[in-house]
């Protein structure tokens, strides 16, 4: 099931097929803010721009913003700073910047809109005045094939400082959209264009279904006068003091929850009961601070086979809270060695039995995880960890490491896959703030490991990862099918399970 059903409801009712175009502006529509600012900021940080060049660059952009310079003239002025630079190195810079910064600016709601149009077989394109080095990494992540944008002249692999005409701005966007009519048979009268700016009024007027997203004041006034439906997404962008306070309190809630369990340990002598209490307190306290709601399908699989190795796809720091909410008791985990260096929190995690491993040294990691076999066999505890090893910069599933699979095989326990659909909505990688939201989770049936062997482990890893790809609808076959409704269980206020 796709998240953000309210956002995609209109799309899911549309006819299938490529005649319907779904065109997206980029800055302010697909992402919050402006990718050019991220590029400039990073170039300053890396020393790629001299103070004089920075003043000239900002001056040109300012003149355009004030209406003293046309878009093409502004692009020509700013492209001078790329003259003589290799295009492939700048493209690599754009990909790096996407993973480190821009990926987390993608509106989850816009991602859902793109995905919904793709599933309907519509012709989806980004039509942007930005350059391909800003747009293409995001388009690739979103599985958008068509990128129509402003192109810079390249000769012998080097930028010349010239801009190819026509630029993709104003009427240039209409020309770009009409090229899809000629090449792919798109019917503009049935098509959609999503944009935040009145600069795009020509294309908004050209399509049959203009859809202002996060519109500026001028576009909002136009939309209201013409009866165009308007949406605003608040999941990214402007933050408030309360967002910072809540986010800073989340790690403190981990420490506070641990200390809250100490009296139970002292009075009963049971470290296990104390930790179970602390995990539940942390799960509920952190969730309340974040504003985290969970909707879970297949919740009964969390309790049908214990002990087990619970694995999950890792998109966000909030995954730790999600796993605590789901598993509640008799669990231990695996984390990266760097956690040990975090004041107080590192000690708390170790005291709670979390095994901290060096992800770069597979031999030492396997050795460090050996006590977890006894934790499952002797103590009856379950283990949770991510086979991806680290958070992915986007929602796309990364490759799986084998540690969790060897662990389950050695302990003779099943693997229970937990598929987290959209925790990046709440906190994308690289962001320190949590955003209130609903995360959808699917718990797959336990996977029997009793017949596994070292010789067949690679196939088992492949098979389980394929389950994730299907559940996340990231495999080729799933993308051809429309999303089907799923019965979800709301666990937003559920207490500890007995």
NORURRA-V60545 format. One record per backbone hydrogen bond with DSSP energy under -1.0 kcal/mol. CO is the residue of the C=O (numbers start at 1). NH is the residue of the N-H. E is the energy in kcal/mol with one decimal. If there is no record, write none. Layout:
CO_NH_E, CO_NH_E
This chain:
4_8_-1.7, 8_12_-2.3, 11_14_-1.7, 17_20_-1.2, 19_187_-3.3, 20_123_-2.2, 21_192_-3.0, 22_125_-2.2, 23_194_-2.9, 24_127_-2.1, 26_29_-1.6, 26_30_-1.9, 26_31_-1.9, 30_107_-2.5, 31_28_-1.2, 34_38_-1.1, 35_39_-2.1, 36_40_-2.6, 37_41_-2.7, 38_42_-2.1, 39_43_-2.4, 40_44_-2.4, 41_45_-2.1, 42_46_-2.0, 43_48_-2.8, 44_47_-1.1, 50_54_-2.6, 51_55_-2.2, 52_56_-2.3, 53_57_-2.7, 54_58_-2.9, 55_59_-2.2, 56_60_-2.2, 57_61_-2.2, 58_62_-2.7, 59_63_-2.4, 60_64_-1.9, 61_65_-2.3, 62_66_-1.9, 63_68_-2.6, 63_69_-1.0, 64_67_-1.4, 70_74_-2.3, 71_75_-2.8, 72_76_-2.2, 73_77_-2.2, 74_78_-2.5, 75_79_-2.3, 78_81_-1.2, 79_82_-1.7, 80_83_-1.1, 82_85_-2.3, 85_159_-2.4, 86_90_-1.7, 87_91_-2.6, 88_92_-2.1, 89_93_-1.9, 90_94_-2.0, 91_95_-2.0, 92_96_-2.4, 93_97_-2.4, 94_98_-2.0, 95_99_-2.0, 96_100_-2.2, 97_101_-2.2, 97_102_-1.8, 98_103_-3.2, 102_105_-1.8, 103_106_-1.2, 105_32_-2.2, 107_111_-2.3, 108_112_-2.2, 109_113_-2.1, 110_114_-2.6, 111_115_-2.6, 112_116_-2.5, 113_117_-2.3, 114_118_-2.5, 115_119_-2.3, 116_120_-1.2, 117_122_-2.2, 118_121_-1.6, 120_17_-2.4, 123_22_-2.6, 124_146_-1.0, 125_24_-2.4, 126_148_-3.0, 130_150_-1.9, 131_134_-1.4, 131_135_-1.6, 132_136_-2.7, 135_139_-2.4, 136_140_-2.7, 137_141_-1.9, 138_142_-2.2, 139_144_-3.0, 140_143_-1.0, 146_126_-2.2, 148_128_-2.3, 151_164_-2.5, 153_160_-1.8, 155_158_-2.1, 157_87_-2.8, 158_155_-2.8, 159_84_-2.8, 162_153_-2.5, 167_169_-1.6, 169_172_-2.5, 170_173_-1.5, 171_175_-2.1, 172_176_-1.9, 173_177_-2.5, 174_178_-2.5, 175_179_-1.2, 178_182_-1.7, 179_183_-2.2, 180_184_-2.2, 180_186_-1.2, 181_185_-1.3, 187_190_-1.3, 188_208_-2.5, 191_209_-1.8, 192_23_-3.0, 193_211_-2.9, 194_25_-2.8, 195_213_-2.7, 196_216_-2.3, 197_200_-1.5, 198_201_-1.7, 200_204_-2.3, 201_205_-2.3, 202_206_-1.2, 203_207_-1.9, 209_193_-1.5, 211_195_-1.0, 212_231_-1.8, 216_220_-2.7, 217_221_-2.2, 218_222_-2.1, 219_223_-3.0, 220_224_-2.5, 221_225_-1.9, 222_226_-1.6, 223_227_-1.0, 223_228_-2.0, 231_214_-3.0, 240_244_-1.4, 241_245_-2.4, 242_246_-2.7, 243_247_-2.0, 244_248_-2.4, 245_249_-1.6, 249_253_-1.8, 251_255_-1.4, 252_256_-2.9, 253_257_-2.2, 254_258_-1.8, 255_259_-2.2, 256_260_-1.7, 261_265_-1.7, 262_266_-2.8, 263_267_-2.5, 264_268_-2.5, 265_269_-2.0, 270_274_-1.7, 271_275_-2.6, 272_276_-2.5, 273_277_-2.2, 274_278_-2.4, 275_279_-2.8, 276_280_-1.9, 277_281_-2.4, 278_282_-2.8, 279_283_-2.6, 280_284_-2.3, 281_285_-2.7, 282_286_-2.8, 283_287_-1.6, 284_288_-2.0, 285_289_-2.3, 286_290_-2.4, 287_291_-2.4, 287_292_-2.3, 291_437_-1.7, 293_439_-2.8, 294_491_-1.7, 295_441_-2.8, 296_489_-2.8, 297_443_-3.1, 298_301_-1.6, 299_302_-2.1, 300_303_-1.3, 300_304_-1.1, 308_383_-2.0, 309_416_-2.5, 310_385_-2.0, 311_418_-3.1, 314_392_-1.9, 316_319_-1.4, 317_320_-1.3, 318_322_-2.3, 319_323_-2.9, 320_324_-1.9, 321_325_-2.4, 322_326_-2.1, 323_327_-2.9, 324_328_-1.6, 327_329_-3.0, 330_382_-2.6, 332_384_-2.0, 333_355_-2.7, 335_357_-2.8, 336_339_-1.8, 337_340_-1.9, 338_341_-1.3, 339_342_-1.8, 342_346_-2.2, 343_345_-3.6, 344_348_-2.5, 345_349_-2.6, 346_350_-2.0, 347_351_-2.5, 348_352_-1.7, 349_354_-2.2, 350_353_-1.6, 355_335_-2.6, 357_337_-2.4, 358_361_-1.4, 361_365_-2.1, 362_366_-2.3, 363_367_-1.9, 364_368_-2.5, 365_369_-1.6, 367_370_-1.0, 369_372_-1.6, 370_373_-1.7, 371_375_-1.9, 372_376_-1.6, 373_377_-2.9, 374_378_-2.8, 374_379_-1.4, 375_381_-2.6, 382_332_-2.1, 383_310_-3.2, 384_334_-1.2, 385_312_-1.1, 386_389_-1.1, 387_401_-3.4, 402_406_-2.4, 403_407_-2.3, 404_408_-2.1, 405_409_-2.1, 406_410_-2.7, 407_411_-2.0, 408_412_-1.2, 408_413_-2.0, 414_309_-2.5, 415_447_-3.4, 416_311_-1.9, 417_444_-2.6, 419_442_-2.6, 422_425_-1.7, 423_427_-1.9, 426_435_-2.7, 428_431_-2.0, 437_293_-2.3, 439_295_-2.2, 440_421_-2.8, 441_297_-2.6, 442_419_-3.3, 447_415_-2.0, 449_452_-1.7, 456_460_-1.6, 457_461_-2.4, 458_462_-2.1, 459_463_-2.5, 460_464_-2.5, 461_465_-2.4, 462_466_-2.0, 463_467_-1.4, 464_468_-1.6, 465_469_-2.3, 466_470_-2.2, 467_471_-2.5, 468_472_-3.0, 469_474_-3.1, 469_475_-1.0, 475_479_-1.6, 477_480_-1.1, 478_481_-1.3, 489_296_-3.3
